[in-house]
Amino acid sequence: MRLVRDPLVAILAVLTVVAVAAAAWFGTAWVSAARDEGLARAEQRDVVLQAAEHGLVTLHTLDHREAKRDVAAWLDVTAGGLHRDLAGDQVGQREQARQTKTVSSAELLRAAVTELNGHAGTAQVIAVLTTTLETQGAKGEKKSTERKRVNAELVRRDGRWKVSAVEAAA
């Protein structure tokens, strides 16, 4: 006695088994990828890069007409020693910007995470910015645009990445 008399039923049964096996394999691969440490590290690197880009542009932005707002923004994107330095001289920074009628802005051209320690909450970033600085003092109005390469250190504080140090890159 034959179990399958119709060849079409046999073909459909084989295709069903193959489809179930493929679904199981793809499901396992998807779960494995979702738990992949490399993927989590890449996502964390992207978060660090975005925070660094925002922080560096913010730290190079100041308008004497909105100095209080801009200095407060600096404090929001910084941590550690840089934050303490900026917080300790807020009034002086705002007054200097007002006296020289400073307007500065920055555009981030490129940035990359060079080191990342997610467990310690530290990162290193290198970036290239174009900065524009306009001042108006006793000697008249000055405007300059320059390309800056900087190294930045970031730390994670309260779930957010913040700039803790910035220095000119060689």
C-alpha positions in Angstrom: 0.0 0.0 0.0 1.4 3.4 -1.0 0.9 6.3 1.3 1.1 9.0 -1.4 -0.7 8.1 -4.6 -0.7 11.5 -6.2 2.8 12.9 -7.1 1.5 16.5 -6.6 0.8 15.7 -2.9 4.3 14.3 -2.5 5.8 17.4 -4.1 3.8 19.7 -1.8 4.8 17.7 1.2 8.5 18.0 0.3 8.1 21.8 -0.3 6.3 22.2 3.0 9.2 20.5 4.9 11.8 22.6 3.0 9.8 25.8 3.8 9.6 24.9 7.5 13.3 24.2 7.6 14.1 27.5 5.9 11.8 29.4 8.2 13.5 27.8 11.2 17.0 28.6 9.9 16.2 32.2 9.1 14.5 32.7 12.4 17.5 31.4 14.2 19.8 33.6 12.2 17.6 36.7 12.9 17.7 36.0 16.7 21.4 35.5 16.5 21.9 38.8 14.7 19.7 40.6 17.1 22.0 39.5 19.9 25.2 40.1 18.0 27.7 42.1 20.1 29.1 43.7 17.0 25.8 45.1 16.1 25.3 46.6 19.6 28.8 48.1 19.4 28.1 49.6 16.0 24.9 51.2 17.3 26.8 52.6 20.3 29.5 54.0 18.1 26.8 55.7 16.0 25.3 57.3 19.2 28.8 58.5 20.3 29.4 59.9 16.8 26.1 61.8 16.8 26.7 63.2 20.3 30.3 64.3 19.3 29.1 66.0 16.1 26.4 67.9 18.0 28.7 68.7 20.9 31.5 70.0 18.8 29.3 72.2 16.6 27.6 73.6 19.7 31.0 74.3 21.4 32.0 76.4 18.3 28.8 78.3 18.2 28.3 81.7 19.9 26.2 84.7 19.1 26.7 87.8 21.3 23.0 88.5 21.0 22.1 85.1 22.4 25.2 84.5 24.5 23.3 83.3 27.6 21.5 80.7 25.5 24.7 79.6 23.7 26.8 79.3 26.9 24.0 77.2 28.5 24.1 75.0 25.4 27.8 74.5 25.9 27.1 73.3 29.4 24.5 70.9 28.2 26.9 69.1 25.9 29.9 69.0 28.2 31.0 67.0 31.2 34.1 66.7 33.5 36.8 69.3 33.5 35.6 71.0 30.4 32.2 71.5 31.9 33.7 72.8 35.2 35.9 75.3 33.3 33.0 76.6 31.2 30.6 76.7 34.1 33.1 78.6 36.2 33.5 81.5 33.7 30.0 81.9 32.2 29.7 85.5 33.0 33.1 86.3 31.6 32.4 84.4 28.4 29.1 86.2 27.9 30.7 89.6 28.6 33.6 89.0 26.2 31.2 87.9 23.5 29.1 91.1 24.1 32.1 93.4 24.1 33.6 92.0 20.9 30.2 91.4 19.3 31.3 87.8 18.5 29.3 85.6 16.2 30.8 82.2 15.6 29.5 79.1 13.9 30.8 75.7 12.8 30.0 73.1 10.3 31.2 69.6 10.8 32.9 68.2 7.7 34.0 64.7 9.0 34.2 62.9 12.2 35.1 59.4 13.3 35.2 57.4 16.6 38.8 56.3 17.1 38.3 54.6 20.5 35.2 53.3 22.3 34.9 51.7 25.7 31.2 51.2 26.2 31.7 49.5 29.6 33.8 52.4 31.0 31.6 55.0 29.2 34.5 56.7 27.4 35.3 57.4 23.8 37.7 59.3 21.6 36.7 61.1 18.4 38.6 63.0 15.7 36.8 65.6 13.7 37.3 68.3 11.0 35.2 71.4 11.3 34.9 74.6 9.3 34.6 77.5 11.7 33.6 81.1 11.0 34.3 83.8 13.5 33.1 87.4 13.2 34.1 90.1 15.7 33.7 93.8 15.9 36.1 95.6 18.2 38.0 98.9 18.4 40.0 98.0 15.3 36.9 97.3 13.2 35.2 94.2 12.0 37.1 91.0 11.5 35.8 87.8 9.8 37.8 84.6 9.5 37.0 81.1 8.3 39.3 78.2 9.0 39.3 74.5 8.9 40.0 72.9 12.3 41.0 69.4 13.2 40.2 68.4 16.7 40.5 65.4 19.0 37.6 65.1 21.5 37.1 62.9 24.5 33.6 61.9 25.4 32.1 60.4 28.6 28.7 58.9 29.2 26.8 60.7 32.0 23.3 59.8 33.0 22.8 57.8 29.8 24.1 60.7 27.5 27.4 61.1 25.8 29.0 64.4 26.5 32.3 66.1 25.4 34.8 66.1 28.3 37.8 67.5 26.5 38.7 69.1 23.1 42.2 69.8 21.7 43.6 70.8 18.4 44.8 67.8 16.4 48.2 67.8 14.7 
